[in-house]
Amino acid sequence: MARKTVVFGILGSVMDRASRRRGRWDSRWEKWRPTVALFQQDEMPIDHFCLLHNDTETELARDLIADIQALSPDTKVEALNLNFDSPWDLASVYLTLSSFLKKQTFSQSRNDYYFHITTGSHIQQICIFLVTEARLFPGKLLQSSPKLDDRQQYPIQVIDLDLSRYDEIASRFKQEHLEGTDYLKAGIQTRNKAFNNMVAQIEKVAIQSRAPMLITGPTGAGKSQLARRIYELKKLRRQVEGAFVEINCATLRGDNAMSALFGHHKGAFTGAAAARDGLLKSAHGGVLFLDEIGELGADEQAMLLRAIEDKQFLPLGSDKPVHSEFQLIAGTNRDLRRDVRKGSFREDLLARINLWVYQLPGLKERKEDLEPNLDYELAQYARLYGTHVTFSSEARKAFLDFALSPEAIWTGNFRDLNASVIRMSTLCEGGRITTEVVRNEIQTLQYRWGVELDDDAPLSLLTSFLEPVQLQELDYIEKVQLDAVLRVCRQCQTAAEAGRRLYDVSRLQKSSSNDSHRLGVLLKKYGLSFETIKQRNLSV
């Protein structure tokens, strides 16, 4: 289907007007009327024209539309009422225009968009520049001008903005970028300077680039949330039209991995009873977030590299490539450079996805941001559960004193903080968190982090799962190992995840690994299983 040309323009209340006095109406075709002149040229046929006008200019708009349709009967002309209360006030015009554009539906895959900048007040023209450069209007500018000689047609010129040439204009919409940065932080007024600088750069890259991004950092640092916010910001700025598609690569294995990512034809493998579109196809025109990308197998890495470079891939069982254009955001808590040296991750794939790399710090590295994040979590609890919860002043101080102390290691980062707020908000009475609730929560966090409450009671987690007679039969080194295993199991959601963490080096030496089986064998030696470890209620 051929792309269509769609032009927006503001009615020129003076320049577009033609006198209705006798003898002058028929000569209106000899006068340069900027809006009408767009249709007195053949260089750029216009399929759809949107005429913006105040409600006091309805009659003039009706005359213009009649003349436009006489010149170009195939053009769809649409009159849109847009009242500029004060066309010479910059703030008022910008807010009116930006609010109008945010309500419009633009389809960049089917249409080319232009904004006619010749008509309107100078302030309106400046604001058209600003909304176009800020990507609130996803197109280019169009300038029309009078005839300079005896040419039959009126000349037009397309203006493609290059902001680097307009420093003064750039400063005008700095606030748009500040709003984008605030959006990526979910409105949390973070205080860590290095983190704020990083997010400011991510905001620029998110708007300007469709190249892959790599977000690294420990579990719970917020990689998934940041990826989604990047997508939502790009969608607000008309950068993407497709969906946000997310998958944790650690959950993919064998044929299921290839099928989930790239799709398959019916009968491609045992159990493939019907065709399936893969996630890469679903992400066409949008953003694909591959969390824990380091967990992908060699075959999936090779296929992904081709999909990134060629914008196409082969579904399982097919010899016909599928086209998909998406922006890739990859997440990992692994050192992919180390994995490249070990041979478990493709060097060429890493080179392709590491143009923009951002290391998210853990909560213990951003402790100055803990208090604003605490307030954010309380607000989120209120939104999700419909209950407004606050701290007493003493309880808030007690919690923050502990949370900011060296004793608080925040191994789960912001997930730990989220879980902590949920527990305290749920257990408090009357929507008020007291010092007693905080004291109990501190004990819970200490226990979950393995912080020793008594120097004479090392490896205290073992006593929750083994009888004293069993402990007496174990060497100290065996107790240390088992205690570590139990702690990892308590922190993980599945036996496979726990196995990968426990056997993170030896598993790489095997052609195929079943980490959950290895873990099960170890636990069975002590009469334990992953399920019993997870099900045991150990809250303090």
C-alpha positions as CSV (number, residue, x, y, z in Angstrom):
1,M,0.0,0.0,0.0
2,A,1.4,3.4,-1.0
3,R,2.2,5.8,1.7
4,K,-0.1,8.9,2.0
5,T,0.9,12.5,2.6
6,V,-0.9,14.1,5.5
7,V,-0.4,17.9,6.1
8,F,-1.5,19.9,9.1
9,G,-1.9,23.7,8.9
10,I,-3.2,26.7,10.8
11,L,-5.6,28.9,9.0
12,G,-4.1,32.3,8.1
13,S,-6.8,34.7,9.2
14,V,-5.2,37.5,7.2
15,M,-3.0,35.9,4.5
16,D,-5.6,33.2,3.5
17,R,-8.5,35.7,3.2
18,A,-9.9,36.8,-0.2
19,S,-12.1,39.8,-0.6
20,R,-15.8,39.1,-1.4
21,R,-16.3,42.5,-2.9
22,R,-17.7,42.4,-6.5
23,G,-15.0,42.0,-9.0
24,R,-12.4,40.8,-6.6
25,W,-13.8,37.4,-5.6
26,D,-13.0,35.8,-9.0
27,S,-9.5,37.3,-9.0
28,R,-8.7,35.5,-5.7
29,W,-6.8,32.8,-7.7
30,E,-4.2,35.4,-8.7
31,K,-3.5,36.2,-5.0
32,W,-1.0,34.2,-3.0
33,R,-2.9,32.6,-0.2
34,P,-0.4,30.3,1.6
35,T,-2.9,27.5,2.5
36,V,-4.5,27.4,-1.0
37,A,-1.0,27.6,-2.6
38,L,-0.2,24.2,-1.2
39,F,-2.6,22.9,-3.8
40,Q,-1.3,25.0,-6.6
41,Q,1.8,22.9,-7.1
42,D,2.4,19.4,-8.4
43,E,5.7,18.7,-6.5
44,M,3.9,17.1,-3.5
45,P,0.4,15.8,-4.0
46,I,-1.5,15.9,-0.6
47,D,-3.8,13.1,0.3
48,H,-5.2,14.5,3.6
49,F,-5.2,18.1,4.8
50,C,-6.1,19.1,8.4
51,L,-7.1,22.7,8.7
52,L,-6.8,24.1,12.3
53,H,-9.0,27.2,12.9
54,N,-10.7,29.1,15.7
55,D,-14.5,28.8,16.0
56,T,-14.7,32.5,14.9
57,E,-13.1,31.6,11.6
58,T,-15.7,28.9,10.5
59,E,-16.9,30.9,7.4
60,L,-13.3,31.6,6.2
61,A,-12.4,27.9,6.7
62,R,-15.5,26.9,4.7
63,D,-14.3,29.2,1.8
64,L,-10.8,27.8,1.9
65,I,-12.0,24.2,1.9
66,A,-14.2,24.9,-1.2
67,D,-11.2,26.3,-3.1
68,I,-9.0,23.5,-2.0
69,Q,-11.4,20.9,-3.2
70,A,-11.8,22.7,-6.5
71,L,-8.1,22.5,-7.0
72,S,-7.6,19.0,-5.7
73,P,-10.8,17.0,-5.5
74,D,-9.0,13.8,-4.5
75,T,-7.7,15.4,-1.3
76,K,-9.5,14.7,1.9
77,V,-9.9,18.0,3.7
78,E,-10.7,18.0,7.4
79,A,-11.6,21.2,9.4
80,L,-10.5,20.9,13.1
81,N,-11.6,23.5,15.6
82,L,-8.6,24.6,17.8
83,N,-9.0,27.8,19.7
84,F,-5.8,29.7,20.6
85,D,-7.0,32.0,23.3
86,S,-3.9,34.2,23.0
87,P,-2.0,33.4,19.7
88,W,0.9,35.7,20.8
89,D,1.5,34.1,24.2
90,L,4.2,31.4,24.0
91,A,3.1,29.3,27.0
92,S,-0.6,29.3,26.1
93,V,0.0,28.5,22.4
94,Y,2.5,25.7,23.2
95,L,0.2,24.1,25.8
96,T,-2.8,24.3,23.4
97,L,-0.9,22.8,20.5
98,S,0.9,20.1,22.4
99,S,-2.3,19.0,24.2
100,F,-4.1,18.8,20.8
101,L,-1.3,16.7,19.2
102,K,-1.1,14.2,22.2
103,K,-4.8,13.4,21.5
104,Q,-4.2,12.6,17.8
105,T,-3.5,9.1,16.4
106,F,-0.5,9.0,14.1
107,S,0.4,6.0,11.9
108,Q,4.0,6.5,10.8
109,S,4.1,3.1,9.1
110,R,1.4,4.3,6.6
111,N,1.7,8.1,6.4
112,D,4.2,10.9,5.9
113,Y,3.3,13.9,8.1
114,Y,4.1,17.5,7.5
115,F,3.1,20.7,9.3
116,H,2.6,23.8,7.2
117,I,4.5,26.6,9.0
118,T,3.8,29.6,6.8
119,T,0.5,30.7,8.4
120,G,-0.3,31.6,11.9
121,S,1.4,34.1,14.3
122,H,5.1,34.1,14.8
123,I,4.6,32.5,18.2
124,Q,2.4,29.8,16.7
125,Q,5.2,29.1,14.1
126,I,7.8,28.9,16.9
127,C,5.6,26.4,18.8
128,I,5.2,24.3,15.7
129,F,9.0,24.1,15.6
130,L,9.1,23.1,19.2
131,V,6.5,20.3,19.1
132,T,8.0,18.9,16.0
133,E,11.5,18.8,17.4
134,A,10.1,17.3,20.7
135,R,8.5,14.6,18.6
136,L,5.1,15.4,19.7
137,F,4.4,15.9,16.0
138,P,6.1,13.0,14.2
139,G,6.9,14.7,10.9
140,K,8.6,17.5,9.0
141,L,7.8,21.1,8.4
142,L,6.5,22.5,5.1
143,Q,7.1,26.0,3.9
144,S,5.2,27.7,1.0
145,S,6.1,31.0,-0.6
146,P,5.0,33.4,-3.3
147,K,6.1,33.1,-6.9
148,L,9.4,34.8,-7.5
149,D,9.1,34.8,-11.3
150,D,6.5,33.8,-14.0
151,R,6.3,30.2,-12.8
152,Q,2.8,28.8,-12.9
153,Q,3.2,27.0,-9.5
154,Y,3.9,28.2,-6.1
155,P,7.1,26.8,-4.6
156,I,7.2,24.7,-1.4
157,Q,10.1,23.6,0.7
158,V,10.4,20.7,3.2
159,I,12.3,21.6,6.4
160,D,13.9,18.6,8.3
161,L,14.9,20.0,11.7
162,D,18.5,19.4,12.9
163,L,18.5,20.7,16.5
164,S,22.2,20.9,16.7
165,R,22.0,24.0,14.5
166,Y,19.5,25.7,16.7
167,D,20.9,26.1,20.2
168,E,18.4,28.8,21.2
169,I,15.5,26.6,20.2
170,A,17.0,23.7,22.0
171,S,16.8,25.5,25.3
172,R,13.1,26.2,24.8
173,F,12.1,22.6,25.1
174,K,14.6,21.5,27.8
175,Q,11.6,21.0,30.0
176,E,10.4,18.3,27.7
177,H,13.6,16.3,28.4
178,L,13.3,16.9,32.1
179,E,9.8,15.5,32.0
180,G,11.2,12.5,30.1
181,T,13.9,11.9,32.7
182,D,11.3,12.2,35.5
183,Y,9.1,9.8,33.6
184,L,11.9,7.2,33.4
185,K,12.3,7.4,37.2
186,A,8.5,7.0,37.7
187,G,8.4,10.4,39.3
188,I,10.7,9.5,42.1
189,Q,12.9,12.5,43.0
190,T,16.1,10.5,43.3
191,R,19.2,12.2,44.9
192,N,22.1,10.1,43.6
193,K,23.9,12.3,41.2
194,A,25.5,9.5,39.2
195,F,22.2,7.7,38.8
196,N,20.4,10.9,37.8
197,N,23.1,11.6,35.2
198,M,22.7,8.1,33.8
199,V,19.0,8.3,33.5
200,A,19.3,11.7,31.8
201,Q,21.5,10.1,29.1
202,I,19.1,7.1,28.8
203,E,16.3,9.5,28.1
204,K,18.2,11.2,25.3
205,V,19.1,7.8,23.8
206,A,15.6,6.5,24.1
207,I,14.2,9.4,22.1
208,Q,17.0,9.7,19.5
209,S,18.0,6.1,18.8
210,R,16.6,2.7,17.9
211,A,19.9,0.9,18.4
212,P,20.0,-2.0,21.0
213,M,20.5,-1.1,24.6
214,L,22.1,-3.3,27.3
215,I,21.0,-2.8,30.9
216,T,23.1,-4.6,33.5
217,G,22.9,-4.8,37.3
218,P,22.0,-7.1,40.2
219,T,18.7,-8.8,40.6
220,G,16.0,-6.4,41.8
221,A,17.8,-3.2,40.7
222,G,14.9,-2.4,38.3
223,K,16.1,-3.5,34.9
224,S,12.6,-4.7,33.8
225,Q,10.9,-1.6,35.1
226,L,13.3,0.7,33.4
227,A,12.9,-1.2,30.0
228,R,9.2,-0.8,30.2
229,R,9.4,2.9,31.1
230,I,11.8,3.4,28.1
231,Y,9.2,1.9,25.8
232,E,6.4,4.0,27.3
233,L,8.4,7.2,26.8
234,K,9.2,6.2,23.2
235,K,5.5,5.6,22.6
236,L,4.6,9.0,24.1
237,R,7.1,10.6,21.7
238,R,5.7,8.8,18.7
239,Q,8.9,6.7,18.4
240,V,7.2,3.3,18.4
241,E,3.8,1.9,17.3
242,G,4.2,-1.7,18.3
243,A,4.0,-3.5,21.6
244,F,6.3,-4.0,24.5
245,V,7.3,-7.7,24.5
246,E,9.2,-9.1,27.5
247,I,10.7,-12.5,28.3
248,N,13.1,-13.9,30.9
249,C,15.6,-15.9,28.9
250,A,16.4,-18.1,31.9
251,T,13.0,-19.7,31.4
252,L,13.7,-20.8,27.9
253,R,15.2,-24.2,27.1
254,G,15.6,-26.4,24.0
255,D,12.9,-26.3,21.3
256,N,10.8,-24.2,23.6
257,A,13.4,-21.4,23.4
258,M,13.6,-21.3,19.6
259,S,9.8,-21.6,19.3
260,A,9.1,-18.9,21.9
261,L,11.5,-16.4,20.3
262,F,11.2,-17.1,16.6
263,G,8.0,-19.1,16.3
264,H,7.4,-22.4,14.5
265,H,5.3,-24.0,11.8
266,K,2.9,-26.8,12.5
267,G,4.7,-30.1,12.9
268,A,8.1,-28.4,13.2
269,F,8.9,-30.7,16.2
270,T,7.1,-33.2,18.5
271,G,4.2,-31.4,20.1
272,A,4.0,-28.6,17.6
273,A,0.3,-29.2,16.8
274,A,-0.3,-25.7,15.6
275,A,1.8,-22.8,14.1
276,R,3.0,-20.2,16.6
277,D,4.2,-16.6,16.1
278,G,7.3,-15.9,18.1
279,L,8.1,-13.0,20.4
280,L,10.3,-11.3,17.8
281,K,7.4,-11.1,15.4
282,S,5.1,-9.9,18.1
283,A,7.6,-7.1,18.8
284,H,7.4,-5.7,15.2
285,G,7.3,-2.0,15.4
286,G,7.9,-2.0,19.2
287,V,10.4,-3.0,21.8
288,L,11.7,-6.4,22.7
289,F,13.1,-6.8,26.2
290,L,15.2,-9.9,26.7
291,D,16.0,-10.2,30.4
292,E,18.9,-12.4,31.4
293,I,20.1,-12.5,27.8
294,G,23.2,-14.3,29.0
295,E,21.1,-17.5,29.6
296,L,20.4,-17.9,25.8
297,G,21.9,-21.0,24.2
298,A,24.3,-20.8,21.3
299,D,21.7,-21.4,18.6
300,E,19.3,-18.8,19.9
301,Q,22.2,-16.3,20.1
302,A,23.1,-16.9,16.4
303,M,19.4,-16.5,15.3
304,L,19.0,-13.3,17.4
305,L,22.2,-11.8,15.9
306,R,20.7,-12.3,12.4
307,A,17.4,-10.9,13.5
308,I,19.1,-7.7,14.8
309,E,21.3,-7.2,11.8
310,D,19.0,-8.3,8.9
311,K,15.6,-7.6,10.5
312,Q,14.5,-11.1,9.6
313,F,14.8,-14.7,10.9
314,L,13.6,-18.2,10.1
315,P,10.8,-19.8,12.3
316,L,11.4,-23.4,13.2
317,G,10.4,-25.7,10.3
318,S,10.2,-22.9,7.8
319,D,12.4,-21.9,4.9
320,K,10.7,-18.5,4.4
321,P,12.2,-15.7,6.5
322,V,9.9,-13.5,8.7
323,H,10.5,-9.7,8.7
324,S,10.4,-7.9,12.0
325,E,11.7,-4.5,13.0
326,F,12.0,-4.0,16.7
327,Q,14.3,-2.2,19.2
328,L,16.1,-4.6,21.4
329,I,16.7,-3.9,25.1
330,A,18.7,-6.6,26.8
331,G,19.1,-7.2,30.5
332,T,21.6,-9.2,32.5
333,N,23.1,-9.6,35.9
334,R,26.1,-11.5,34.4
335,D,29.4,-10.3,33.2
336,L,29.0,-10.9,29.5
337,R,32.6,-10.1,28.7
338,R,33.6,-12.9,31.0
339,D,31.1,-15.2,29.3
340,V,32.6,-14.3,26.0
341,R,36.1,-15.4,27.3
342,K,34.6,-18.7,28.5
343,G,32.9,-19.2,25.1
344,S,29.4,-19.3,26.5
345,F,28.3,-16.0,24.8
346,R,29.0,-14.9,21.2
347,E,31.5,-12.1,20.9
348,D,29.8,-10.7,17.8
349,L,26.4,-10.6,19.5
350,L,27.9,-8.7,22.5
351,A,29.5,-6.3,20.0
352,R,26.1,-5.7,18.4
353,I,24.1,-5.0,21.7
354,N,26.7,-3.0,23.7
355,L,26.5,0.3,21.9
356,W,24.5,1.7,24.8
357,V,25.4,0.0,28.1
358,Y,24.0,1.1,31.5
359,Q,24.9,-0.4,34.8
360,L,22.0,0.0,37.3
361,P,23.4,0.3,40.8
362,G,21.9,-1.8,43.7
363,L,20.0,-0.1,46.5
364,K,23.0,-0.3,48.9
365,E,24.9,1.8,46.4
366,R,22.1,4.4,46.3
367,K,21.2,4.8,49.9
368,E,20.5,8.5,49.5
369,D,17.6,7.4,47.3
370,L,16.1,5.0,49.8
371,E,13.8,7.5,51.5
372,P,12.1,8.8,48.2
373,N,11.8,5.2,47.1
374,L,10.2,4.3,50.5
375,D,7.6,7.1,49.9
376,Y,7.0,5.8,46.4
377,E,6.4,2.2,47.6
378,L,3.9,3.5,50.2
379,A,2.1,5.4,47.4
380,Q,2.1,2.3,45.2
381,Y,0.6,0.2,48.1
382,A,-2.2,2.8,48.5
383,R,-2.9,2.7,44.8
384,L,-2.9,-1.1,44.5
385,Y,-4.8,-1.9,47.8
386,G,-6.8,1.2,48.3
387,T,-5.4,1.7,51.8
388,H,-3.4,4.8,52.8
389,V,-0.6,3.9,55.2
390,T,1.8,6.2,57.0
391,F,4.6,5.8,59.5
392,S,4.6,7.4,63.0
393,S,7.5,9.8,63.2
394,E,9.4,7.4,65.6
395,A,8.7,4.4,63.4
396,R,9.9,6.2,60.2
397,K,13.1,7.2,61.9
398,A,13.7,3.7,63.3
399,F,13.2,2.1,59.9
400,L,15.4,4.6,58.0
401,D,18.2,4.4,60.6
402,F,18.3,0.6,60.1
403,A,17.8,0.9,56.3
404,L,20.8,3.3,55.9
405,S,23.1,1.4,58.3
406,P,25.9,-1.0,57.2
407,E,23.8,-3.8,58.6
408,A,21.2,-3.4,55.9
409,I,22.7,-5.2,52.9
410,W,19.6,-5.2,50.7
411,T,20.5,-8.3,48.8
412,G,17.3,-8.2,46.8
413,N,17.6,-4.4,46.2
414,F,14.3,-2.7,45.4
415,R,12.4,-5.9,45.6
416,D,13.4,-6.2,49.2
417,L,12.2,-2.7,49.9
418,N,8.9,-3.3,48.1
419,A,8.3,-6.6,50.0
420,S,9.2,-4.8,53.3
421,V,6.7,-2.0,52.7
422,I,4.0,-4.5,51.8
423,R,4.6,-6.6,55.0
424,M,4.6,-3.5,57.3
425,S,1.5,-2.0,55.5
426,T,-0.4,-5.3,55.8
427,L,0.5,-5.9,59.5
428,C,-0.1,-2.4,60.8
429,E,-3.4,-1.4,62.3
430,G,-5.4,1.7,61.4
431,G,-3.1,2.5,58.5
432,R,-0.3,3.5,60.9
433,I,3.1,1.8,61.0
434,T,4.4,1.7,64.6
435,T,7.8,1.2,66.0
436,E,6.8,-2.4,67.0
437,V,5.9,-3.2,63.4
438,V,9.2,-1.7,62.3
439,R,11.1,-3.7,64.9
440,N,9.6,-7.0,63.7
441,E,10.3,-6.1,60.1
442,I,13.9,-5.4,60.9
443,Q,14.2,-8.9,62.4
444,T,12.6,-10.4,59.3
445,L,15.0,-8.6,57.0
446,Q,18.0,-9.6,59.2
447,Y,16.9,-13.2,59.1
448,R,16.3,-13.2,55.3
449,W,19.7,-11.7,54.7
450,G,21.4,-14.2,57.0
451,V,22.6,-11.5,59.4
452,E,23.6,-13.2,62.6
453,L,21.7,-12.0,65.6
454,D,23.9,-13.9,68.1
455,D,27.6,-14.6,67.6
456,D,27.2,-17.9,69.4
457,A,24.5,-19.1,67.0
458,P,26.2,-19.4,63.5
459,L,24.5,-21.2,60.7
460,S,21.1,-20.7,62.4
461,L,19.2,-21.5,59.3
462,L,20.2,-25.2,59.6
463,T,18.2,-25.6,62.8
464,S,15.0,-24.8,61.0
465,F,15.4,-27.8,58.7
466,L,17.6,-30.4,60.4
467,E,17.2,-32.1,63.8
468,P,20.0,-31.6,66.3
469,V,21.1,-35.3,65.9
470,Q,21.6,-34.7,62.2
471,L,23.7,-31.6,62.8
472,Q,25.9,-33.5,65.2
473,E,26.8,-35.9,62.4
474,L,28.0,-33.1,60.0
475,D,31.5,-31.6,59.7
476,Y,31.7,-27.8,60.0
477,I,32.6,-27.5,56.3
478,E,29.4,-29.5,55.4
479,K,27.3,-27.3,57.6
480,V,28.7,-24.1,55.9
481,Q,27.9,-25.6,52.4
482,L,24.4,-26.7,53.3
483,D,23.6,-23.4,55.0
484,A,24.6,-21.6,51.8
485,V,22.5,-23.9,49.7
486,L,19.4,-23.3,51.9
487,R,19.8,-19.6,51.7
488,V,20.0,-19.6,47.9
489,C,16.9,-21.8,47.8
490,R,15.0,-19.4,50.0
491,Q,15.9,-16.5,47.7
492,C,15.0,-18.2,44.4
493,Q,11.6,-18.9,42.8
494,T,12.4,-22.2,41.2
495,A,14.8,-25.1,41.7
496,A,16.2,-24.4,38.2
497,E,17.1,-20.8,39.2
498,A,18.7,-22.0,42.5
499,G,20.6,-24.6,40.6
500,R,22.0,-22.1,38.1
501,R,23.2,-19.9,40.9
502,L,24.8,-22.8,42.9
503,Y,26.5,-24.4,39.9
504,D,27.3,-21.2,38.0
505,V,30.8,-22.4,36.9
506,S,30.6,-26.2,36.5
507,R,27.3,-26.0,34.5
508,L,29.2,-24.2,31.7
509,Q,31.5,-27.1,31.3
510,K,28.7,-29.5,30.5
511,S,27.1,-29.9,27.0
512,S,23.7,-30.2,28.7
513,S,22.9,-29.4,32.3
514,N,20.0,-30.2,34.6
515,D,20.7,-27.9,37.5
516,S,17.5,-28.6,39.4
517,H,18.3,-32.4,39.3
518,R,21.8,-31.8,40.7
519,L,20.3,-29.6,43.5
520,G,17.6,-32.3,44.2
521,V,20.2,-35.0,44.6
522,L,22.2,-32.8,47.0
523,L,19.2,-31.9,49.1
524,K,17.9,-35.5,49.2
525,K,21.1,-36.5,51.0
526,Y,19.8,-34.6,54.0
527,G,16.2,-35.6,53.6
528,L,15.2,-32.2,52.1
529,S,13.6,-31.0,48.9
530,F,13.4,-27.6,47.2
531,E,9.6,-27.5,47.7
532,T,9.8,-28.1,51.5
533,I,12.5,-25.4,51.8
534,K,10.3,-22.9,50.0
535,Q,7.1,-23.9,51.8
536,R,8.4,-23.7,55.3
537,N,7.1,-20.5,57.0
538,L,10.2,-18.8,58.5
539,S,8.8,-15.3,59.1
540,V,9.9,-13.8,62.3
